[in-house]
Amino acid sequence: MAIDCPHTGIVDYQQVALSFAQDFQEAGGSVLTNFEVEDIKMAKESPSRSKDGMKYPVVIRNTKGEEVRCQYVVTCAGLHSDRISELSGCNPNPRIVPFRGDYLLLKPEKRYLVKGNIYPVPDSRFPFLGVHFTPRMDGSIWLGPNAVLAFKREGYRPFDFSARDIMDIIIKSGLIKLVFQNFSYGVNEMYKACFLSATVKHLQKFIPEITISDILRGPAGVRAQALDRDGNLVEDFVFDGGVGDIGNRILHVRNAPSPAATSSLAISGMIADEVQQRFKL
């Protein structure tokens, strides 16, 4: 049995994001890329007034020594949201644990089998959507993803590894408790990641005609999963500030669960409301 939603579709979210950026720039904003933040703090000297008469006491410095000064700060740092919070002297928890989601690709000659998005009913115990079928704007069909622990925050490939990231996960997060609580689920996801035949069995529940010869290994994404110290997956939004002068000028968006892209406009409205309330604007 299934629910048919004939008006469900998909967009090229890269184009959506670029359009958001263009709107922002046309409204007078600036977009800086390749700006790796190294420090967030209050200016030591008394901030002078700018041409618009406003004071900008918060200093954001990148790894190249470049600075941006601002009156208030909102961070949405995804995979690095806990570290960015720490840089500003705010709460490091919940910690971020990266989970890689590997996708498979349906071979071009078998794309006719999928005419729309096909999603299973997800397991309510976990925030992952389960293996599903996604037609893309370029005509390709993505199958997946799974959900396996990534050994690097930017670990988009199976063998990407960062000793710092692993130590953070083991020592500072509740991952060990999560593993013990959901051992069989984790083993099953690892098994599916290693053996395509296991994933194909799940796909055949929806399209029995698909065989292992019809698929190829595809790209991967990394989910920034917030995890508390008790090993619980954080499935709701987490807004966090801090204490003192800088804490009163910062809003950290610590967790934005799926479907974050689909709901981006609604989420931005929620963040704007939080900003107005927190900063009394």
N, C-alpha and C positions, 0 to 999 in steps of 0.2 A: 504494500500500500504506500501511497505517496501523496503529497500535496502539490498540485500544479499551480505555478505562479507565472503565467505567460508574459507578464510585463517585466520580469526580472531581467536585468542586463548587466553589462560590465563596461567600464570606461578605461581609457589609458590614463592611469593616475599620475604618471609623469607629466602629461600635458595639463592635467588639473592643477598640479602643484606649481608648474610654471605660470599658469594663468593667475593663481593666487599671488605669486610673487610679482607679476606685472601689475596687478591691481594695487598691491602694497606700494610699489615704487611710484605709480602714478598718483598715489595719495600723499607722496612726499617721503616715503620710507626708503631705507637703503638695505640692500641684501649683500652681505659679506660671506664669501665662501672660502674654504681652506683657512679658517680662522680657529685654530685649536686653542681653546681656553686653558690658560695655565693658572690664573689667579682672579678672584673676585673679592674686592675689599672696598672699604670706604677710603676716600681720598684723605691723605694726612693733612694737607693744607685746607684751609677754609675755601670751599668751592666758590669761584667767582661767577657772577651772573653772565649768561650768554646774551646774544642779541635779542632773543625772545623773552628775556627777563627771567628765565627759569634757572634754578641751580641744579647741577648734575654732580652729586656727591659720590656716586658709585663708579668705581673704576674696574673695567674688565680688561685684563691683559692677556695677550696670546703668547705662544711659545717663541715668537719672533720679536717680542718686546713692544708690539703695537698695542695701543690702548683705545678703548671706546668708553666714553663717559655718559652716564645716564642718570635719570632721576629715579626710575623704578626698573626692576628686572623681572621678567617672566622666563623661566627656563622650561623647555620641553626636550630633554636630552636623551630620551630613549635608553639605549644600551649603556649610557654613561650617566644616567640621571642621579644615581647615588653618589658618584664621584664628584659631579658638579655641585651637588648639595654640600658635600664635605668641604669643597674648595671655599665655599662661602661661609663656612663655620656653622652650617645647619645640620640637621639630623641625617646620619648616613643610612638609616633604616626606613623603609624596607630595602634590602639588598637586591641587586639585579643579577639574575642567573640566566645566561643565554641558552636558548634552545634552538637548534638548527632544524629547519623543516626542508627536507629534500623533496623535490618534485620529479616526476617522470613525464616524458613527452609521448603522446600518441603519434605513431608514424603517419605521415601525410595521407597515405592510401587508406587509412582507417578512420580518418577524422569524421567521415560521414556518420559514424556511429553515435556521435555526440552532437545534439542539436541545441543544447542550452546548458545552463548551470545545473549540476546534479550534486546535491549535498545529502549526506546521511544525517540522521538525528544524532547530535553529539552526545558524548558521555558527560552527564551533568557533574561528575566528580572532578572533571578537568576542564581547563579553559581552551583546550585545543579543539579544532573543528572536525578532526577526523579526515580520512582520505576522501577527496571529492574531485569532481570533474569541472574544469574551468576553461571555456573557450576564450581565447585571447583576441585582441583587436587585430593582430596580424594573421589570424586564421589558425594558429597553433592551438593545441589542446593540452593543458597542464593537468596532470593527475597527481593528487597528493594534497598536502604534504604529510610526512610522518612527524615525529617530535622527539628528537634525541638531544642529549646534552652536548653543547658545543664547548670545545676546550679553549676558546678564545672569544672575546666579545664581538669581534668582527670575523668570526670563524665561519665563513661561507663555504669552505671546502672541508672535507672529512678530516684531513690531516693538519689543518691549521691549529697552532698550539701557542699558548702564552703562559709561561710559568706564573707571572703575576696574576693573571686572571684566574688561573686554577687555584692558586693559594687563597685568593679572595673568596672564591666559591666555597672552598673546603672549610676555611677558618672563620669567615665572617658571616656566612649565610646559614640558613637552616637546611641546606641541601641533604646532609647526612640523614636527618630525620625524615625528609621527604622520600628519600630512596628506600628506607626501611618500611615506611608506611605504604609505598606503592611499588614494591619490588617487582611483582609479576608484570605490571603495566610497563615498567621501564625495560625489562628484558624483552618483552614482546615488541616494543618499538625498535630496540636495537636489532632484533632478529629481522624485522621487516626492512630495516635500513641495509642490512647485509645481503639478504636474499630476496631478489625481485619476485620470486614465485609466491612468497608470503603476501606481498602487497597485491599481486594480481588476484589472489583469492578474494581479497576484500573488494577489489574492483568488479569482479565477476558477480558479486551479489546484486549489482545494479545493471551491468551489461555483460551477460554470460558469454557473448561472442569474443570478448577480449582474451588474447593469449599472451604469453610472455614474449613471443616473437613480434608482437605489435607495438612494443614500447621501447623507449630509449631513456637513459638517465638524462635528467635536465638540470635546471638551475636550483638554487637553494636560497632560502631567506633565514634570517635569525630573529627570533622573537625575544624582546626584552621582558622577561618574566620577573615580576616583583615577587619576592619570597620573604616571609617574616622569619624570625628566629626559631619559631616552633615548627618550621617546615610546612607552613600553610601557603598555598598559592594565593596571592592577592588578586582578586578578580574585579575589584571596584576601583574607581578613580581615587587617587591619593594626591591631595593638595597639601603642600607643606611650606611653611615659612621658617622663621627662626626667631632668635631673641636679639635684643640690642638694636643699635642703629641700623645695621645692615639687614638684620632679620626682618625689620619692619618695612624694608624696601624691596624684598624679594618674594616671589611666589614660584615655588618649584612644582611643576606638574610631574609627579613621581611615577604615576602609572596611568596609562590610557588604554584600557583593554579593547580587544576586538569587539565590534568592527570600527576601529578608529578612523580608517580612511573613509569608509562609507558614511560615517556620521560626523565627518570633520567639521562641517559648518555648524551643526548643532553643538558639538564639543567646544568649538571656538566661542560660541555664544555663552556657554556655561563658564568658560575660563574668563571671558570679559566680565561677566557678572561677579565672579569671585574677585577679580582685580579691583572692580569698583568698590566692593564691600570691604576688602582687606586694606586697600590704600585710601579709602574714604574719598574717592574721586567724584 
